[in-house]
C-alpha cells in the first residue's frame, strides 16, 4: 500500500502544493488525534478488502467521522 500512498503524496504536493503524509492506519491513530484544524485536513484511505488491518481501517473511518474530518475512502470492498 505504501507505493500508492507515496504516489498520492507526490500528486497532492505537485498539483495543490499541500503538505501530506503517507502512513499506515495504525500511525494515523497516533498522529491524527493531535491535528488542530480537522475541518481543513482531509484523510484519504486506500482500503483493500483483503487487507490484514481491515478492522482498524473501519475504526479509522468511524473516528474520522466523529472528528468531522473530510475523508475519502478508495476501496475494492463494496461495503
PDB file of N, CA, C and O in Angstrom:
ATOM      1  N   UNK A   1       0.800  -1.204   0.000  1.00  0.00           N
ATOM      2  CA  UNK A   1       0.000   0.000   0.000  1.00  0.00           C
ATOM      3  C   UNK A   1       0.844   1.270   0.000  1.00  0.00           C
ATOM      4  O   UNK A   1       0.395   2.328  -0.442  1.00  0.00           O
ATOM      5  N   UNK A   2       2.054   1.153   0.494  1.00  0.00           N
ATOM      6  CA  UNK A   2       2.898   2.343   0.556  1.00  0.00           C
ATOM      7  C   UNK A   2       3.182   2.956  -0.808  1.00  0.00           C
ATOM      8  O   UNK A   2       3.198   4.183  -0.911  1.00  0.00           O
ATOM      9  N   UNK A   3       3.409   2.162  -1.874  1.00  0.00           N
ATOM     10  CA  UNK A   3       3.635   2.805  -3.174  1.00  0.00           C
ATOM     11  C   UNK A   3       2.463   3.691  -3.589  1.00  0.00           C
ATOM     12  O   UNK A   3       2.678   4.780  -4.121  1.00  0.00           O
ATOM     13  N   UNK A   4       1.235   3.247  -3.356  1.00  0.00           N
ATOM     14  CA  UNK A   4       0.066   4.069  -3.681  1.00  0.00           C
ATOM     15  C   UNK A   4       0.029   5.328  -2.830  1.00  0.00           C
ATOM     16  O   UNK A   4      -0.268   6.419  -3.317  1.00  0.00           O
ATOM     17  N   UNK A   5       0.335   5.158  -1.550  1.00  0.00           N
ATOM     18  CA  UNK A   5       0.325   6.311  -0.648  1.00  0.00           C
ATOM     19  C   UNK A   5       1.378   7.338  -1.057  1.00  0.00           C
ATOM     20  O   UNK A   5       1.114   8.541  -1.058  1.00  0.00           O
ATOM     21  N   UNK A   6       2.549   6.868  -1.398  1.00  0.00           N
ATOM     22  CA  UNK A   6       3.610   7.794  -1.807  1.00  0.00           C
ATOM     23  C   UNK A   6       3.291   8.472  -3.128  1.00  0.00           C
ATOM     24  O   UNK A   6       3.633   9.638  -3.325  1.00  0.00           O
ATOM     25  N   UNK A   7       2.636   7.751  -4.041  1.00  0.00           N
ATOM     26  CA  UNK A   7       2.238   8.360  -5.310  1.00  0.00           C
ATOM     27  C   UNK A   7       1.201   9.456  -5.045  1.00  0.00           C
ATOM     28  O   UNK A   7       1.290  10.549  -5.605  1.00  0.00           O
ATOM     29  N   UNK A   8       0.219   9.157  -4.190  1.00  0.00           N
ATOM     30  CA  UNK A   8      -0.778  10.163  -3.830  1.00  0.00           C
ATOM     31  C   UNK A   8      -0.152  11.364  -3.156  1.00  0.00           C
ATOM     32  O   UNK A   8      -0.547  12.503  -3.406  1.00  0.00           O
ATOM     33  N   UNK A   9       0.821  11.111  -2.304  1.00  0.00           N
ATOM     34  CA  UNK A   9       1.570  12.182  -1.633  1.00  0.00           C
ATOM     35  C   UNK A   9       2.212  13.099  -2.674  1.00  0.00           C
ATOM     36  O   UNK A   9       2.092  14.321  -2.592  1.00  0.00           O
ATOM     37  N   UNK A  10       2.890  12.502  -3.646  1.00  0.00           N
ATOM     38  CA  UNK A  10       3.575  13.292  -4.674  1.00  0.00           C
ATOM     39  C   UNK A  10       2.583  14.098  -5.497  1.00  0.00           C
ATOM     40  O   UNK A  10       2.830  15.266  -5.795  1.00  0.00           O
ATOM     41  N   UNK A  11       1.463  13.487  -5.868  1.00  0.00           N
ATOM     42  CA  UNK A  11       0.471  14.186  -6.697  1.00  0.00           C
ATOM     43  C   UNK A  11      -0.204  15.330  -5.945  1.00  0.00           C
ATOM     44  O   UNK A  11      -0.450  16.386  -6.527  1.00  0.00           O
ATOM     45  N   UNK A  12      -0.502  15.140  -4.679  1.00  0.00           N
ATOM     46  CA  UNK A  12      -1.114  16.216  -3.892  1.00  0.00           C
ATOM     47  C   UNK A  12      -0.166  17.397  -3.770  1.00  0.00           C
ATOM     48  O   UNK A  12      -0.568  18.552  -3.904  1.00  0.00           O
ATOM     49  N   UNK A  13       1.083  17.093  -3.519  1.00  0.00           N
ATOM     50  CA  UNK A  13       2.078  18.155  -3.408  1.00  0.00           C
ATOM     51  C   UNK A  13       2.270  18.855  -4.751  1.00  0.00           C
ATOM     52  O   UNK A  13       2.365  20.081  -4.818  1.00  0.00           O
ATOM     53  N   UNK A  14       2.326  18.067  -5.808  1.00  0.00           N
ATOM     54  CA  UNK A  14       2.562  18.602  -7.150  1.00  0.00           C
ATOM     55  C   UNK A  14       1.388  19.433  -7.662  1.00  0.00           C
ATOM     56  O   UNK A  14       1.600  20.498  -8.241  1.00  0.00           O
ATOM     57  N   UNK A  15       0.159  18.969  -7.461  1.00  0.00           N
ATOM     58  CA  UNK A  15      -0.992  19.655  -8.046  1.00  0.00           C
ATOM     59  C   UNK A  15      -1.554  20.762  -7.168  1.00  0.00           C
ATOM     60  O   UNK A  15      -1.963  21.808  -7.672  1.00  0.00           O
ATOM     61  N   UNK A  16      -1.578  20.540  -5.853  1.00  0.00           N
ATOM     62  CA  UNK A  16      -2.209  21.521  -4.969  1.00  0.00           C
ATOM     63  C   UNK A  16      -1.217  22.244  -4.075  1.00  0.00           C
ATOM     64  O   UNK A  16      -1.566  23.228  -3.422  1.00  0.00           O
ATOM     65  N   UNK A  17       0.018  21.760  -4.043  1.00  0.00           N
ATOM     66  CA  UNK A  17       1.014  22.378  -3.178  1.00  0.00           C
ATOM     67  C   UNK A  17       0.720  22.187  -1.703  1.00  0.00           C
ATOM     68  O   UNK A  17       1.170  22.971  -0.867  1.00  0.00           O
ATOM     69  N   UNK A  18      -0.034  21.145  -1.381  1.00  0.00           N
ATOM     70  CA  UNK A  18      -0.423  20.898   0.003  1.00  0.00           C
ATOM     71  C   UNK A  18       0.467  19.835   0.629  1.00  0.00           C
ATOM     72  O   UNK A  18       0.764  18.827  -0.011  1.00  0.00           O
ATOM     73  N   UNK A  19       0.892  20.040   1.854  1.00  0.00           N
ATOM     74  CA  UNK A  19       1.682  19.009   2.530  1.00  0.00           C
ATOM     75  C   UNK A  19       0.802  17.814   2.882  1.00  0.00           C
ATOM     76  O   UNK A  19      -0.349  17.979   3.286  1.00  0.00           O
ATOM     77  N   UNK A  20       1.343  16.631   2.729  1.00  0.00           N
ATOM     78  CA  UNK A  20       0.623  15.404   3.047  1.00  0.00           C
ATOM     79  C   UNK A  20       1.587  14.435   3.732  1.00  0.00           C
ATOM     80  O   UNK A  20       2.785  14.699   3.837  1.00  0.00           O
ATOM     81  N   UNK A  21       1.046  13.321   4.189  1.00  0.00           N
ATOM     82  CA  UNK A  21       1.898  12.273   4.737  1.00  0.00           C
ATOM     83  C   UNK A  21       1.394  10.929   4.230  1.00  0.00           C
ATOM     84  O   UNK A  21       0.206  10.766   3.953  1.00  0.00           O
ATOM     85  N   UNK A  22       2.283   9.991   4.115  1.00  0.00           N
ATOM     86  CA  UNK A  22       1.952   8.639   3.664  1.00  0.00           C
ATOM     87  C   UNK A  22       2.212   7.708   4.836  1.00  0.00           C
ATOM     88  O   UNK A  22       3.360   7.361   5.112  1.00  0.00           O
ATOM     89  N   UNK A  23       1.149   7.299   5.530  1.00  0.00           N
ATOM     90  CA  UNK A  23       1.291   6.477   6.722  1.00  0.00           C
ATOM     91  C   UNK A  23       0.287   5.336   6.694  1.00  0.00           C
ATOM     92  O   UNK A  23      -0.675   5.377   5.926  1.00  0.00           O
ATOM     93  N   UNK A  24       0.496   4.333   7.511  1.00  0.00           N
ATOM     94  CA  UNK A  24      -0.475   3.246   7.592  1.00  0.00           C
ATOM     95  C   UNK A  24      -1.497   3.557   8.686  1.00  0.00           C
ATOM     96  O   UNK A  24      -1.329   4.507   9.450  1.00  0.00           O
ATOM     97  N   UNK A  25      -2.551   2.753   8.753  1.00  0.00           N
ATOM     98  CA  UNK A  25      -3.684   3.073   9.625  1.00  0.00           C
ATOM     99  C   UNK A  25      -3.288   3.212  11.096  1.00  0.00           C
ATOM    100  O   UNK A  25      -3.815   4.086  11.784  1.00  0.00           O
ATOM    101  N   UNK A  26      -2.392   2.391  11.586  1.00  0.00           N
ATOM    102  CA  UNK A  26      -2.002   2.481  12.997  1.00  0.00           C
ATOM    103  C   UNK A  26      -1.324   3.821  13.302  1.00  0.00           C
ATOM    104  O   UNK A  26      -1.601   4.439  14.330  1.00  0.00           O
ATOM    105  N   UNK A  27      -0.443   4.264  12.412  1.00  0.00           N
ATOM    106  CA  UNK A  27       0.194   5.571  12.610  1.00  0.00           C
ATOM    107  C   UNK A  27      -0.823   6.702  12.550  1.00  0.00           C
ATOM    108  O   UNK A  27      -0.680   7.704  13.250  1.00  0.00           O
ATOM    109  N   UNK A  28      -1.843   6.547  11.722  1.00  0.00           N
ATOM    110  CA  UNK A  28      -2.864   7.583  11.610  1.00  0.00           C
ATOM    111  C   UNK A  28      -3.467   7.866  12.983  1.00  0.00           C
ATOM    112  O   UNK A  28      -3.632   9.023  13.369  1.00  0.00           O
ATOM    113  N   UNK A  29      -3.794   6.807  13.712  1.00  0.00           N
ATOM    114  CA  UNK A  29      -4.387   6.991  15.037  1.00  0.00           C
ATOM    115  C   UNK A  29      -3.454   7.740  15.976  1.00  0.00           C
ATOM    116  O   UNK A  29      -3.893   8.610  16.727  1.00  0.00           O
ATOM    117  N   UNK A  30      -2.191   7.411  15.939  1.00  0.00           N
ATOM    118  CA  UNK A  30      -1.241   8.046  16.850  1.00  0.00           C
ATOM    119  C   UNK A  30      -0.967   9.500  16.475  1.00  0.00           C
ATOM    120  O   UNK A  30      -0.696  10.320  17.351  1.00  0.00           O
ATOM    121  N   UNK A  31      -1.032   9.822  15.212  1.00  0.00           N
ATOM    122  CA  UNK A  31      -0.685  11.164  14.739  1.00  0.00           C
ATOM    123  C   UNK A  31      -1.887  12.107  14.677  1.00  0.00           C
ATOM    124  O   UNK A  31      -1.741  13.297  14.956  1.00  0.00           O
ATOM    125  N   UNK A  32      -3.056  11.610  14.322  1.00  0.00           N
ATOM    126  CA  UNK A  32      -4.136  12.493  13.932  1.00  0.00           C
ATOM    127  C   UNK A  32      -5.075  12.917  15.042  1.00  0.00           C
ATOM    128  O   UNK A  32      -5.959  13.740  14.806  1.00  0.00           O
ATOM    129  N   UNK A  33      -4.919  12.396  16.221  1.00  0.00           N
ATOM    130  CA  UNK A  33      -5.678  12.939  17.344  1.00  0.00           C
ATOM    131  C   UNK A  33      -5.183  14.340  17.694  1.00  0.00           C
ATOM    132  O   UNK A  33      -5.856  15.078  18.413  1.00  0.00           O
ATOM    133  N   UNK A  34      -4.016  14.702  17.188  1.00  0.00           N
ATOM    134  CA  UNK A  34      -3.408  15.974  17.559  1.00  0.00           C
ATOM    135  C   UNK A  34      -3.546  17.053  16.480  1.00  0.00           C
ATOM    136  O   UNK A  34      -3.070  18.172  16.666  1.00  0.00           O
ATOM    137  N   UNK A  35      -4.182  16.733  15.373  1.00  0.00           N
ATOM    138  CA  UNK A  35      -4.393  17.715  14.313  1.00  0.00           C
ATOM    139  C   UNK A  35      -5.414  18.730  14.817  1.00  0.00           C
ATOM    140  O   UNK A  35      -6.500  18.362  15.266  1.00  0.00           O
ATOM    141  N   UNK A  36      -5.061  19.995  14.739  1.00  0.00           N
ATOM    142  CA  UNK A  36      -5.933  21.032  15.294  1.00  0.00           C
ATOM    143  C   UNK A  36      -7.012  21.486  14.319  1.00  0.00           C
ATOM    144  O   UNK A  36      -8.144  21.733  14.736  1.00  0.00           O
ATOM    145  N   UNK A  37      -6.700  21.600  13.060  1.00  0.00           N
ATOM    146  CA  UNK A  37      -7.658  22.116  12.084  1.00  0.00           C
ATOM    147  C   UNK A  37      -8.274  20.955  11.308  1.00  0.00           C
ATOM    148  O   UNK A  37      -8.011  20.786  10.117  1.00  0.00           O
ATOM    149  N   UNK A  38      -9.097  20.157  11.992  1.00  0.00           N
ATOM    150  CA  UNK A  38      -9.615  18.926  11.388  1.00  0.00           C
ATOM    151  C   UNK A  38     -10.543  19.175  10.198  1.00  0.00           C
ATOM    152  O   UNK A  38     -10.646  18.326   9.313  1.00  0.00           O
ATOM    153  N   UNK A  39     -11.210  20.310  10.164  1.00  0.00           N
ATOM    154  CA  UNK A  39     -12.146  20.573   9.074  1.00  0.00           C
ATOM    155  C   UNK A  39     -11.443  20.879   7.755  1.00  0.00           C
ATOM    156  O   UNK A  39     -12.057  20.789   6.691  1.00  0.00           O
ATOM    157  N   UNK A  40     -10.175  21.237   7.815  1.00  0.00           N
ATOM    158  CA  UNK A  40      -9.419  21.542   6.605  1.00  0.00           C
ATOM    159  C   UNK A  40      -8.294  20.545   6.345  1.00  0.00           C
ATOM    160  O   UNK A  40      -7.447  20.764   5.479  1.00  0.00           O
ATOM    161  N   UNK A  41      -8.293  19.445   7.102  1.00  0.00           N
ATOM    162  CA  UNK A  41      -7.260  18.427   6.935  1.00  0.00           C
ATOM    163  C   UNK A  41      -7.930  17.122   6.539  1.00  0.00           C
ATOM    164  O   UNK A  41      -8.495  16.429   7.385  1.00  0.00           O
ATOM    165  N   UNK A  42      -7.873  16.788   5.274  1.00  0.00           N
ATOM    166  CA  UNK A  42      -8.552  15.602   4.767  1.00  0.00           C
ATOM    167  C   UNK A  42      -7.724  14.341   4.970  1.00  0.00           C
ATOM    168  O   UNK A  42      -6.500  14.389   5.098  1.00  0.00           O
ATOM    169  N   UNK A  43      -8.422  13.215   4.996  1.00  0.00           N
ATOM    170  CA  UNK A  43      -7.787  11.908   5.058  1.00  0.00           C
ATOM    171  C   UNK A  43      -8.236  11.102   3.848  1.00  0.00           C
ATOM    172  O   UNK A  43      -9.431  10.990   3.577  1.00  0.00           O
ATOM    173  N   UNK A  44      -7.280  10.545   3.124  1.00  0.00           N
ATOM    174  CA  UNK A  44      -7.580   9.650   2.012  1.00  0.00           C
ATOM    175  C   UNK A  44      -7.100   8.262   2.414  1.00  0.00           C
ATOM    176  O   UNK A  44      -5.931   8.076   2.753  1.00  0.00           O
ATOM    177  N   UNK A  45      -8.006   7.290   2.375  1.00  0.00           N
ATOM    178  CA  UNK A  45      -7.700   5.931   2.798  1.00  0.00           C
ATOM    179  C   UNK A  45      -7.801   4.997   1.598  1.00  0.00           C
ATOM    180  O   UNK A  45      -8.813   4.983   0.898  1.00  0.00           O
ATOM    181  N   UNK A  46      -6.752   4.223   1.366  1.00  0.00           N
ATOM    182  CA  UNK A  46      -6.785   3.138   0.390  1.00  0.00           C
ATOM    183  C   UNK A  46      -7.064   1.867   1.176  1.00  0.00           C
ATOM    184  O   UNK A  46      -6.225   1.437   1.967  1.00  0.00           O
ATOM    185  N   UNK A  47      -8.228   1.258   0.974  1.00  0.00           N
ATOM    186  CA  UNK A  47      -8.647   0.111   1.778  1.00  0.00           C
ATOM    187  C   UNK A  47      -8.916  -1.102   0.898  1.00  0.00           C
ATOM    188  O   UNK A  47      -9.943  -1.179   0.224  1.00  0.00           O
ATOM    189  N   UNK A  48      -7.995  -2.036   0.913  1.00  0.00           N
ATOM    190  CA  UNK A  48      -8.145  -3.277   0.172  1.00  0.00           C
ATOM    191  C   UNK A  48      -9.038  -4.216   0.972  1.00  0.00           C
ATOM    192  O   UNK A  48      -8.841  -4.372   2.177  1.00  0.00           O
ATOM    193  N   UNK A  49     -10.021  -4.849   0.320  1.00  0.00           N
ATOM    194  CA  UNK A  49     -10.954  -5.720   1.043  1.00  0.00           C
ATOM    195  C   UNK A  49     -10.272  -6.916   1.693  1.00  0.00           C
ATOM    196  O   UNK A  49     -10.822  -7.498   2.628  1.00  0.00           O
ATOM    197  N   UNK A  50      -9.100  -7.292   1.228  1.00  0.00           N
ATOM    198  CA  UNK A  50      -8.366  -8.418   1.800  1.00  0.00           C
ATOM    199  C   UNK A  50      -7.255  -7.977   2.747  1.00  0.00           C
ATOM    200  O   UNK A  50      -6.411  -8.786   3.135  1.00  0.00           O
ATOM    201  N   UNK A  51      -7.252  -6.716   3.116  1.00  0.00           N
ATOM    202  CA  UNK A  51      -6.197  -6.179   3.976  1.00  0.00           C
ATOM    203  C   UNK A  51      -6.234  -6.813   5.360  1.00  0.00           C
ATOM    204  O   UNK A  51      -7.306  -7.082   5.902  1.00  0.00           O
ATOM    205  N   UNK A  52      -5.074  -7.043   5.918  1.00  0.00           N
ATOM    206  CA  UNK A  52      -4.979  -7.608   7.266  1.00  0.00           C
ATOM    207  C   UNK A  52      -5.462  -6.631   8.336  1.00  0.00           C
ATOM    208  O   UNK A  52      -5.859  -7.051   9.423  1.00  0.00           O
ATOM    209  N   UNK A  53      -5.430  -5.338   8.036  1.00  0.00           N
ATOM    210  CA  UNK A  53      -5.863  -4.348   9.026  1.00  0.00           C
ATOM    211  C   UNK A  53      -7.238  -3.763   8.707  1.00  0.00           C
ATOM    212  O   UNK A  53      -7.517  -2.605   9.018  1.00  0.00           O
ATOM    213  N   UNK A  54      -8.093  -4.575   8.083  1.00  0.00           N
ATOM    214  CA  UNK A  54      -9.424  -4.128   7.676  1.00  0.00           C
ATOM    215  C   UNK A  54     -10.231  -3.572   8.862  1.00  0.00           C
ATOM    216  O   UNK A  54     -10.882  -2.536   8.728  1.00  0.00           O
ATOM    217  N   UNK A  55     -10.194  -4.243  10.006  1.00  0.00           N
ATOM    218  CA  UNK A  55     -10.956  -3.770  11.163  1.00  0.00           C
ATOM    219  C   UNK A  55     -10.413  -2.422  11.660  1.00  0.00           C
ATOM    220  O   UNK A  55     -11.178  -1.565  12.102  1.00  0.00           O
ATOM    221  N   UNK A  56      -9.112  -2.248  11.584  1.00  0.00           N
ATOM    222  CA  UNK A  56      -8.505  -0.987  12.026  1.00  0.00           C
ATOM    223  C   UNK A  56      -8.876   0.147  11.066  1.00  0.00           C
ATOM    224  O   UNK A  56      -9.089   1.280  11.496  1.00  0.00           O
ATOM    225  N   UNK A  57      -8.952  -0.155   9.784  1.00  0.00           N
ATOM    226  CA  UNK A  57      -9.350   0.856   8.802  1.00  0.00           C
ATOM    227  C   UNK A  57     -10.800   1.277   9.040  1.00  0.00           C
ATOM    228  O   UNK A  57     -11.117   2.465   8.974  1.00  0.00           O
ATOM    229  N   UNK A  58     -11.679   0.316   9.316  1.00  0.00           N
ATOM    230  CA  UNK A  58     -13.075   0.661   9.619  1.00  0.00           C
ATOM    231  C   UNK A  58     -13.146   1.553  10.852  1.00  0.00           C
ATOM    232  O   UNK A  58     -13.924   2.507  10.892  1.00  0.00           O
ATOM    233  N   UNK A  59     -12.340   1.242  11.848  1.00  0.00           N
ATOM    234  CA  UNK A  59     -12.292   2.077  13.044  1.00  0.00           C
ATOM    235  C   UNK A  59     -11.787   3.473  12.709  1.00  0.00           C
ATOM    236  O   UNK A  59     -12.319   4.463  13.211  1.00  0.00           O
ATOM    237  N   UNK A  60     -10.773   3.556  11.872  1.00  0.00           N
ATOM    238  CA  UNK A  60     -10.227   4.848  11.439  1.00  0.00           C
ATOM    239  C   UNK A  60     -11.320   5.690  10.786  1.00  0.00           C
ATOM    240  O   UNK A  60     -11.443   6.880  11.079  1.00  0.00           O
ATOM    241  N   UNK A  61     -12.108   5.087   9.910  1.00  0.00           N
ATOM    242  CA  UNK A  61     -13.168   5.828   9.220  1.00  0.00           C
ATOM    243  C   UNK A  61     -14.213   6.343  10.210  1.00  0.00           C
ATOM    244  O   UNK A  61     -14.696   7.466  10.069  1.00  0.00           O
ATOM    245  N   UNK A  62     -14.564   5.535  11.208  1.00  0.00           N
ATOM    246  CA  UNK A  62     -15.531   5.972  12.221  1.00  0.00           C
ATOM    247  C   UNK A  62     -14.986   7.120  13.065  1.00  0.00           C
ATOM    248  O   UNK A  62     -15.698   8.086  13.340  1.00  0.00           O
ATOM    249  N   UNK A  63     -13.733   7.015  13.473  1.00  0.00           N
ATOM    250  CA  UNK A  63     -13.119   8.075  14.279  1.00  0.00           C
ATOM    251  C   UNK A  63     -13.011   9.367  13.478  1.00  0.00           C
ATOM    252  O   UNK A  63     -13.290  10.447  14.000  1.00  0.00           O
ATOM    253  N   UNK A  64     -12.608   9.265  12.219  1.00  0.00           N
ATOM    254  CA  UNK A  64     -12.508  10.460  11.371  1.00  0.00           C
ATOM    255  C   UNK A  64     -13.868  11.136  11.233  1.00  0.00           C
ATOM    256  O   UNK A  64     -13.961  12.364  11.236  1.00  0.00           O
ATOM    257  N   UNK A  65     -14.918  10.332  11.112  1.00  0.00           N
ATOM    258  CA  UNK A  65     -16.273  10.891  11.023  1.00  0.00           C
ATOM    259  C   UNK A  65     -16.640  11.610  12.323  1.00  0.00           C
ATOM    260  O   UNK A  65     -17.205  12.704  12.292  1.00  0.00           O
ATOM    261  N   UNK A  66     -16.319  10.995  13.464  1.00  0.00           N
ATOM    262  CA  UNK A  66     -16.580  11.643  14.762  1.00  0.00           C
ATOM    263  C   UNK A  66     -15.822  12.957  14.886  1.00  0.00           C
ATOM    264  O   UNK A  66     -16.312  13.905  15.500  1.00  0.00           O
ATOM    265  N   UNK A  67     -14.620  13.016  14.300  1.00  0.00           N
ATOM    266  CA  UNK A  67     -13.817  14.237  14.342  1.00  0.00           C
ATOM    267  C   UNK A  67     -14.330  15.287  13.358  1.00  0.00           C
ATOM    268  O   UNK A  67     -13.836  16.414  13.337  1.00  0.00           O
ATOM    269  N   UNK A  68     -15.329  14.914  12.537  1.00  0.00           N
ATOM    270  CA  UNK A  68     -15.856  15.761  11.460  1.00  0.00           C
ATOM    271  C   UNK A  68     -14.769  16.088  10.451  1.00  0.00           C
ATOM    272  O   UNK A  68     -14.691  17.198   9.925  1.00  0.00           O
ATOM    273  N   UNK A  69     -13.953  15.112  10.205  1.00  0.00           N
ATOM    274  CA  UNK A  69     -12.824  15.279   9.293  1.00  0.00           C
ATOM    275  C   UNK A  69     -13.211  14.836   7.893  1.00  0.00           C
ATOM    276  O   UNK A  69     -13.836  13.784   7.752  1.00  0.00           O
ATOM    277  N   UNK A  70     -12.867  15.592   6.841  1.00  0.00           N
ATOM    278  CA  UNK A  70     -13.156  15.153   5.471  1.00  0.00           C
ATOM    279  C   UNK A  70     -12.379  13.866   5.172  1.00  0.00           C
ATOM    280  O   UNK A  70     -11.175  13.789   5.414  1.00  0.00           O
ATOM    281  N   UNK A  71     -13.084  12.856   4.643  1.00  0.00           N
ATOM    282  CA  UNK A  71     -12.470  11.554   4.375  1.00  0.00           C
ATOM    283  C   UNK A  71     -12.898  11.058   3.002  1.00  0.00           C
ATOM    284  O   UNK A  71     -14.064  11.161   2.618  1.00  0.00           O
ATOM    285  N   UNK A  72     -11.938  10.523   2.279  1.00  0.00           N
ATOM    286  CA  UNK A  72     -12.204   9.836   1.015  1.00  0.00           C
ATOM    287  C   UNK A  72     -11.641   8.436   1.160  1.00  0.00           C
ATOM    288  O   UNK A  72     -10.449   8.270   1.420  1.00  0.00           O
ATOM    289  N   UNK A  73     -12.490   7.417   0.993  1.00  0.00           N
ATOM    290  CA  UNK A  73     -12.058   6.031   1.097  1.00  0.00           C
ATOM    291  C   UNK A  73     -12.115   5.411  -0.303  1.00  0.00           C
ATOM    292  O   UNK A  73     -13.171   5.371  -0.934  1.00  0.00           O
ATOM    293  N   UNK A  74     -10.990   4.943  -0.763  1.00  0.00           N
ATOM    294  CA  UNK A  74     -10.897   4.279  -2.069  1.00  0.00           C
ATOM    295  C   UNK A  74     -10.695   2.794  -1.790  1.00  0.00           C
ATOM    296  O   UNK A  74      -9.714   2.400  -1.159  1.00  0.00           O
ATOM    297  N   UNK A  75     -11.642   1.963  -2.272  1.00  0.00           N
ATOM    298  CA  UNK A  75     -11.616   0.560  -1.898  1.00  0.00           C
ATOM    299  C   UNK A  75     -12.211  -0.321  -2.990  1.00  0.00           C
ATOM    300  O   UNK A  75     -12.984   0.129  -3.837  1.00  0.00           O
ATOM    301  N   UNK A  76     -11.823  -1.591  -2.939  1.00  0.00           N
ATOM    302  CA  UNK A  76     -12.438  -2.593  -3.805  1.00  0.00           C
ATOM    303  C   UNK A  76     -13.515  -3.366  -3.018  1.00  0.00           C
ATOM    304  O   UNK A  76     -14.049  -4.360  -3.511  1.00  0.00           O
ATOM    305  N   UNK A  77     -13.827  -2.913  -1.812  1.00  0.00           N
ATOM    306  CA  UNK A  77     -14.842  -3.522  -0.963  1.00  0.00           C
ATOM    307  C   UNK A  77     -16.121  -2.703  -1.091  1.00  0.00           C
ATOM    308  O   UNK A  77     -16.129  -1.512  -0.781  1.00  0.00           O
ATOM    309  N   UNK A  78     -17.186  -3.327  -1.540  1.00  0.00           N
ATOM    310  CA  UNK A  78     -18.431  -2.601  -1.792  1.00  0.00           C
ATOM    311  C   UNK A  78     -19.112  -2.100  -0.524  1.00  0.00           C
ATOM    312  O   UNK A  78     -19.941  -1.192  -0.588  1.00  0.00           O
ATOM    313  N   UNK A  79     -18.767  -2.685   0.645  1.00  0.00           N
ATOM    314  CA  UNK A  79     -19.412  -2.237   1.882  1.00  0.00           C
ATOM    315  C   UNK A  79     -18.782  -0.954   2.361  1.00  0.00           C
ATOM    316  O   UNK A  79     -19.186  -0.414   3.391  1.00  0.00           O
TER     317      UNK A  79
END
